[in-house]
Amino acid sequence: MDFALTEEQTLIFDMAKGFGEEHIAPFAQDWEAAGTIPKTLWPQIAELGLGGIYVSEAYGGSGLSRLDATLVFEALAMSCPSVGSFLSIHNMCGGMIDKFGSEETKQKWLPDLCAMNKVFSYCLTEPGSGSDASALKTRAERSNEGYVLNGTKAFISGGSYSDAYVCMVRTGEDGPKGISTVVVEDGTDGLSFGALEKKMGWLAQPTSQVQFDDCKVPADNLIGEEGKGFSYAMNGLDGGRLNISASALGGAQKALDMTVQYMSERKAFGKSINQFQALQFRLAEYETKLQAARTFLRQAAWKLDNGDHDATKFCAMAKLMVTDVSFEVANGCLQLHGGYGYLADYGIEKIVRDLRVHQILEGTNEIMRLIISRQMIAA
Ligand SMILES: Cc1cc2nc3c(=O)[nH]c(=O)nc-3n(C[C@H](O)[C@H](O)[C@H](O)COP(=O)(O)OP(=O)(O)OC[C@H]3O[C@@H](n4cnc5c(N)ncnc54)[C@H](O)[C@@H]3O)c2cc1C
């Protein structure tokens, strides 16, 4: 058993961290205020090979592992969890197309996806179905040319911003087996968007409903086979949950690093606040929790890379544990900053706001408990 990162993995982490420090962190607060991320950022990120992290090299991807991806997202989140997580959703779409698309489908979408000439969003949730995702109602009727979509997707990260939407739609019976996956390109007739959602965190990314009104999609925009879309969506989420966890971890680590520094500078009762043992113990607890979360996350990623039979359970356990611990640590770091933690200039309150949603999306942490316990009982 070897817990060390390889030299290449250390380089991947350092490269992503360095890029974030130069090209993301200095602008993160402005992008929050603007409610959007400049599209010029994406080709720069793609040049580093981060547009299609686990897409095969034959289609312009980097062909890296899920474990490598967790390093990228942990490192980028240290500059801004919202920007890093947005890239993670684009990569989740790339992974699904690479794994389940036909040769023609891959040729059609992946080169632009990897170069980030096209930014992709993932559309599963609907106004009436979130946790119970297989109850989705957006209909895709077969036509001579392809499919005609009618329905609404809710909470879509990148809604009205992205260039293409990977959509789970109903082509058949009720339940998971009647669901297929199609790509809808921006500008398609019948595709429109709701107003931008006003949110607590992840403010740099636009979130909106995505609406289909007799939206006509060519037949070759189908990914893989009809009726298998739900399993593709869930498969994508295994890796997505690792990335969302890694982003939470990176945000929390940044908050803790800033807190250690702050506590050496801030004085109360005639001494630096890092001299109070009660507060020292809090640092020790946070450090231990984050290191444990990191080890567990990487084990889950390793299981997914190896196709272990219990990889889905481990991805769910990692998501539950890492996102809960990360939020707790970030929130505790805000407390250790006193009133200053509540001020935007200190950067901690943004991390707390950003990390809260990691406990909710890509399956709530209650749904993670459901996945874990179901598998335990089935075994
Ligand atoms: C900022 C943001 C961005 C998002 N981005 C995307 C995106 O890009 N694409 C996308 O498809 N979706 C996206 N989502 C949607 C997200 O995945 C859902 O909000 C999430 O899955 C929960 O669904 P829901 O909001 O409908 O809650 P509900 O399913 O209505 O759940 C409400 C509460 O009940 C609990 N609950 C439900 N069922 C059970 C059960 N069986 N047992 C125990 N507890 C249960 C839930 O855990 C939750 O606490 C995003 C959400 C947010 C907030």
The ligand as an SDF file (V2000), in Angstrom:
LIG
                    3D

 53 58  0  0  0  0  0  0  0  0999 V2000
  -26.5640   25.7770   -7.0600 C   0  0  0  0  0  0  0  0  0  0  0  0
  -27.1190   24.5060   -7.5850 C   0  0  0  0  0  0  0  0  0  0  0  0
  -26.6270   23.9960   -8.7760 C   0  0  0  0  0  0  0  0  0  0  0  0
  -27.1580   22.8070   -9.3050 C   0  0  0  0  0  0  0  0  0  0  0  0
  -26.6930   22.3550  -10.5250 N   0  0  0  0  0  0  0  0  0  0  0  0
  -27.3160   21.3260  -11.1200 C   0  0  0  0  0  0  0  0  0  0  0  0
  -26.9450   20.9420  -12.4550 C   0  0  0  0  0  0  0  0  0  0  0  0
  -26.0470   21.5130  -13.0740 O   0  0  0  0  0  0  0  0  0  0  0  0
  -27.6360   19.9180  -13.0410 N   0  0  0  0  0  0  0  0  0  0  0  0
  -28.6310   19.2380  -12.3980 C   0  0  0  0  0  0  0  0  0  0  0  0
  -29.2040   18.3320  -12.9930 O   0  0  0  0  0  0  0  0  0  0  0  0
  -28.9980   19.5890  -11.1240 N   0  0  0  0  0  0  0  0  0  0  0  0
  -28.3690   20.6080  -10.4830 C   0  0  0  0  0  0  0  0  0  0  0  0
  -28.7450   20.9870   -9.1990 N   0  0  0  0  0  0  0  0  0  0  0  0
  -29.8600   20.3010   -8.5620 C   0  0  0  0  0  0  0  0  0  0  0  0
  -29.4810   19.4320   -7.3690 C   0  0  0  0  0  0  0  0  0  0  0  0
  -28.8200   18.2750   -7.8120 O   0  0  0  0  0  0  0  0  0  0  0  0
  -30.7690   19.1300   -6.5820 C   0  0  0  0  0  0  0  0  0  0  0  0
  -31.1700   20.3430   -5.9610 O   0  0  0  0  0  0  0  0  0  0  0  0
  -30.5870   18.0270   -5.5680 C   0  0  0  0  0  0  0  0  0  0  0  0
  -30.3970   16.8000   -6.2050 O   0  0  0  0  0  0  0  0  0  0  0  0
  -31.8080   17.9080   -4.6140 C   0  0  0  0  0  0  0  0  0  0  0  0
  -33.0050   17.8760   -5.3090 O   0  0  0  0  0  0  0  0  0  0  0  0
  -34.1940   18.8460   -4.8480 P   0  0  0  0  0  0  0  0  0  0  0  0
  -33.6490   20.2200   -4.7380 O   0  0  0  0  0  0  0  0  0  0  0  0
  -35.3520   18.6410   -5.7580 O   0  0  0  0  0  0  0  0  0  0  0  0
  -34.5670   18.3910   -3.3900 O   0  0  0  0  0  0  0  0  0  0  0  0
  -35.6720   17.2430   -2.9830 P   0  0  0  0  0  0  0  0  0  0  0  0
  -35.4320   16.0060   -3.7650 O   0  0  0  0  0  0  0  0  0  0  0  0
  -37.0310   17.8520   -3.0550 O   0  0  0  0  0  0  0  0  0  0  0  0
  -35.2690   16.9960   -1.4740 O   0  0  0  0  0  0  0  0  0  0  0  0
  -35.7220   17.8160   -0.3820 C   0  0  0  0  0  0  0  0  0  0  0  0
  -35.1440   17.2390    0.9040 C   0  0  0  0  0  0  0  0  0  0  0  0
  -35.6490   15.9010    1.1210 O   0  0  0  0  0  0  0  0  0  0  0  0
  -34.5640   14.9810    1.2420 C   0  0  0  0  0  0  0  0  0  0  0  0
  -34.9590   13.7060    0.6550 N   0  0  0  0  0  0  0  0  0  0  0  0
  -35.5510   13.4920   -0.5570 C   0  0  0  0  0  0  0  0  0  0  0  0
  -35.7590   12.1820   -0.7470 N   0  0  0  0  0  0  0  0  0  0  0  0
  -35.3150   11.5430    0.3690 C   0  0  0  0  0  0  0  0  0  0  0  0
  -35.2700   10.1660    0.7890 C   0  0  0  0  0  0  0  0  0  0  0  0
  -35.7060    9.1820    0.0030 N   0  0  0  0  0  0  0  0  0  0  0  0
  -34.7590    9.8850    2.0060 N   0  0  0  0  0  0  0  0  0  0  0  0
  -34.2700   10.8810    2.7820 C   0  0  0  0  0  0  0  0  0  0  0  0
  -34.2740   12.1910    2.4500 N   0  0  0  0  0  0  0  0  0  0  0  0
  -34.7880   12.5120    1.2600 C   0  0  0  0  0  0  0  0  0  0  0  0
  -33.4200   15.6520    0.4970 C   0  0  0  0  0  0  0  0  0  0  0  0
  -32.1670   15.1490    0.9300 O   0  0  0  0  0  0  0  0  0  0  0  0
  -33.6190   17.1090    0.8570 C   0  0  0  0  0  0  0  0  0  0  0  0
  -33.0900   17.3490    2.1400 O   0  0  0  0  0  0  0  0  0  0  0  0
  -28.1820   22.1260   -8.6220 C   0  0  0  0  0  0  0  0  0  0  0  0
  -28.6430   22.6310   -7.3900 C   0  0  0  0  0  0  0  0  0  0  0  0
  -28.1360   23.7930   -6.8750 C   0  0  0  0  0  0  0  0  0  0  0  0
  -28.6900   24.3120   -5.5630 C   0  0  0  0  0  0  0  0  0  0  0  0
  1  2  1  0
  2  3  1  0
  2 52  2  0
  3  4  2  0
  4  5  1  0
  4 50  1  0
  5  6  2  0
  6  7  1  0
  6 13  1  0
  7  8  2  0
  7  9  1  0
  9 10  1  0
 10 11  2  0
 10 12  1  0
 12 13  2  0
 13 14  1  0
 14 15  1  0
 14 50  1  0
 15 16  1  0
 16 17  1  0
 16 18  1  0
 18 19  1  0
 18 20  1  0
 20 21  1  0
 20 22  1  0
 22 23  1  0
 23 24  1  0
 24 25  2  0
 24 26  1  0
 24 27  1  0
 27 28  1  0
 28 29  2  0
 28 30  1  0
 28 31  1  0
 31 32  1  0
 32 33  1  0
 33 34  1  0
 33 48  1  0
 34 35  1  0
 35 36  1  0
 35 46  1  0
 36 37  1  0
 36 45  1  0
 37 38  2  0
 38 39  1  0
 39 40  1  0
 39 45  2  0
 40 41  1  0
 40 42  2  0
 42 43  1  0
 43 44  2  0
 44 45  1  0
 46 47  1  0
 46 48  1  0
 48 49  1  0
 50 51  2  0
 51 52  1  0
 52 53  1  0
M  END
$$$$
